[in-house]
Amino acid sequence: MRCKSRAVWYPIPGRLRSRAPGGPLRYLWYLLPWQFSPTVLTVCVLTVALYLRGLALLKRNGAPVGFWRPFVFFLGVALSYGVLQTYFDFLAQHSFWVHCLQQLILHHLGPVLIVLSGPVRVLREGVPRTLRTGAARLLRPMRLDWLLKPLRLLWRTLQHPLIAPVLFVGLIYFWLIPQVHFATMIDTRRYLLMNWSMFADGLLFWWVILAPREEQGSAAVGYKVRLLILPFISMTQIVIGAYISLVPWQLYPVYALCGRALPISPMLDQQIGGLLTWIPGAMMSLVGVIVVLRHMMREEEAQLRSSPRRAAAPSRPSAEVA
């Protein structure tokens, strides 16, 4: 078996690397893909294009756009793209702690930022109306209820408050099983499957936890249930992170087989990776708790504003006429 990274094509040949500009400009070469993926590029470019179009249309129609929501959205997309399509991906293939940081961004930070930006309305507005109406006219005669009903059932199942957290934690544990991790890091298809599954599951889980209930439709999970899920998520990540950090033997020898990119010992590499799984991963649950509590406060305030005002207090009885 060969290490996956030694079998892939590097987009910067040696002659071009030797002609790289000196000074600070030489670091721009690290922004090029280590293993180019047209799928990642297409998804990111299409998503950003739809978002920009939606923002422009909403602004033209007088809807409030703001600064922070678009900024958070673009930051989440940029971080997710950066850990997959820059030199960072090479480091993640040759250093365990960088790999853990990559998965932390794909499974936690990137999806959290994207969901917090509330992109559904903007992305829906960004889809051309002719495309939406044309697709509806094309699909209506086909009578696809036999296909849509199973898809709706699958979506509801994945959003179930018991299945969503188990799937979220289960993927973390599964890809960190030493035997599974070894087989994944030396095989390109498994490596891509790991990255895509972590990112997709991160979007699904954090949408269930962080999105307001009015945006989730009939499959919305109650806020109190979300507050019960988040401690479970935090504790399970603490357990596996602490185990990886504190175990006195090497769990992931694949990085010694493929060559380490950074000059640190295998045990230190493993300990830092475990700490990244342990502390930042668990802290994301605290962020989730704060966001959910904020949603609860806004919902209560909206209910108070919509409820009828209390009747005015009765006036004092007039004095009896002598």
N, C-alpha and C positions, 0 to 999 in steps of 0.2 A: 504494500500500500504506500501511496505517496501522500505527502501533505498537500492539502487542497491548495494552499497559497502558492506552492511551487509549480502547480499545474495550470494556473490561470495566466491570462495575458495581461501584462502590465502596459498601460497606454502610453508611457513615456519611454521610448527606447534610450539606450545608453548614450548615443550620440546627441540626442536632444537634451538629455539631462546635463551633459557636459557643456552645452551652450546656454544653460539657464543663466539669467542675469544675476549679478552679484548683489550684495547688500540686502536690504529688507525684501526686495522683489523676489528673491529666490524662494521665499516661503510660499509664494503663490502656487508653486508647483505642488505643494501638499494639498491644495484644494481640488486637484484633479482626481478622478476615480482610480482606486487601486484595482477594483474588479467592476468594470462598467456594467450597469444594469439598465437596459432601455425601459424596462417596466417601472423601476423606481423613478427614473427621469420623467417618463410620460405621466405617471400618476401625480407627481409633485407639480409639474408644469401645468397640467390640466386643472388641478385643484386651485392653484394660485390664480390662473387665468379666470376661472369661474368666479372666484371670490372678488377679484378686482372688478370684473364686470358688474357683479351684484352690488358692490359698494358704489360704483359710479351711478347705477340706475337709482339706488335708494337716495343718494345725495341729490340727484336731479329731481326726484319726486318730493324733495323736502323732508325726508325722513332723517332723524338724528343718526349720525354715523359715529362720531367720537374718534378718539385716538387710541385708547388702550386696548379695546377689543381687537381691532385689526392688528395692532402691534403684537399682542399675545398670540394671535393666530399665526402670523408670519414667523414669529419666533419658534413656535412649536413645530411648524413644517420645516423650517431651516435646520433646527437641531436634529430632527428625524432624518432629514436628507444628509446632513453632514456626517453622522455616524455610520451611514451606509455607503456614501459615494464620495468619500475623500480618503486621504492617507490614514485617517483615523481607523478605517476598516482594516487596513494592514496591521496596525498596532493591536487591534482587537483580536486578530487571528494569531498573534504571537505574544500576547501577554494576558494573563488571566484577569488581572485587576482592570485593565482597559476593556476587556470583554464584558466584565460585570458593569462597568460604567456605560458601555454601549447598550446593554440590555435594560439598565435603569432608565436611560433616556427613551428607548423604544417602548418600554412597558409602562413607564410611570410619567416622567416629566413631559415628553412630547405629547402624548395623548391628553394629559391633564391640561396643558396649555391650550390645546386645540378645543377641547370640550368647554373650558371656561370662557372662551371667546364667543360662545353661542353662534356657531357658523351656519346653522341649518337655514335660517331665513335668508342670509346673504347668498349662500350657495344656490338655494332654490331660485332666488331672483336672478342669479347669474346664468342660469340655463336659458337659452333663447326660447321665447314663447312659441315660435314656429316649430322648434324641435319638440317641445312638450305636446303641442296640439297634434302635430304630425304623428308622433309616437302613439298618442291616445287613439287617433283614428285608425292607425294601422293595427293596433293590438285589439281594439274593441270587437271586430268581427271574428277574431280567432277564439274567443271564449276561453280564456286562460285561467278560469276559476280553479280548474283541477291542479294548476301549478301554483297559483297565488295562495291558495289556502294552506298547502304545506309550508310555503315560505313564511307566511304569517305565523303559523304554529311554531316553526323553528325559531323565529325572532322572539316570540313570547317565551319560548323555552330557554333561550340563551339569556333573556332578561330576568328569569326567575330569581328571586332573592336567595335561593339555596344553590342553584346551579352556577350563577355568575361568579360568586366568590370562590367556590370550589374549583372552577375552571381557571380562574385567575391565579390562585395559589398552586394548583396542580401543574400548570405549565412551568412555573418557576422551579418547582421541585423536579419535574421530569427532565428538563434540559440540563439540570445540574447533577443528575445521577452520573457518577464517574464513567461508567461504561457507555451510557448514552452520549455523554459529552465528548468522549474520545471519538466515537463513531461519527458524531456530527461535525467535529472540527476538521476531519480529514476527508469529508465528502461535500462537494459543492452543493448538491441538491438538498441535502439535509441541512446544511448551514443556511441556505436561503429559506427553507421551510421554517427553521427556528426563528429567524428574524421576522419574517412575515407573520407568523403565528403570534409572536409576542406583541407586535405592533397592533395587529387587528384585535387581539384580545384586550389590549390596553385601552383602545378606543371604546370597545364594547363595555368593559367594566366601568371605566370612569364616566361614560355616558349614563349608565345606570345610577351611579352614585352622585354625580355632580350636576347633572342637567336638572333644571326646574321641572316639576311634575307636569305643568301645563304643556311642556314641549315633548313629553314622552308618550302622550296619548293614553289609551286604555291599559297599556302594559306598565304604567308608572309604578314605581316602588315607593312606599311611604317613607317619609323622612325619619321616623323613629326606627324603622327597620334598617335604614342605611346606617344609623348611628350604632346599631348592633353589629352590622357587618364589618365596619372599619376596625374595631379592636381585634376581631378575629384575623383580619388580613395582617394587621401589625404584628400580632404575636407569632403567627406562622413564619413571617419573614425574619423576625428576631431569632427564632429557633434555628432555622437553616443557616442564617448568617453567622450566628455564634458558633455553630458546629464547624463550619468551614474555617473560621478564624482560629478556633482554639484546638482543633484536632492536631495531634503532634506528628502526623505523617502526611506525605504528599498525596493529594487526591486526584490531581489532574496532570499526569505525566506527558500528555500530548504536547504541551508547550515546550518541553525539553526535546521531544522528538522533532518538532518542526522548527525549533530554534527560537530563542527569546529575543524580542526586539529591544528590550530594556535591560540594562546591566544591574539586575537585582536578583537575589537568591530565590529559588522556587518557593520556599516557605514564606518569605516576605511577600512575594507576589500573591500567594494564596491568602495570606492574612489580610492584605489590603482589599482583595476582592470580596472576602467574607464581610469585612467592615462596610463596604459599599452596599452589600445586600442587606446587612443588618440595620445600620443607622439611617441612611437617607431613604431607603425603601420603606422602613417603618414610619419615618417622619412624614411621608406623603399621606399617611392615614390621618395624621393630625391636621394637615391642610384640608383633607376631605371633611373632617368634623367641623372645622371652622366654616367652610362653604355651606355645608348642610344646615348648620345653625342659622346662618345668614338667610338661607332660603326659607326656613321656618319663620323667622322674624318678619320677612317681607310678606309671606302669606298671611300671617296674623294681622299685619297692618292693613293689607288689602281687604280682608274680611271685615275689619272694623270700619273701614271707610265705606264699604258697600252696604253694611247693615244699616237699617233705619236708625236715625238718632232717637235717643230716649225722649220720651215726652217731657215737655217742660214741667217743672215742679208747679203744683197748684198754687194759685195766688192765695195770700192770706185772707181769711174771712173778714168781711167788713164789720166794723163795730156795730153793735145793736143800737137801734135808735131808742133813746131814752123816752 
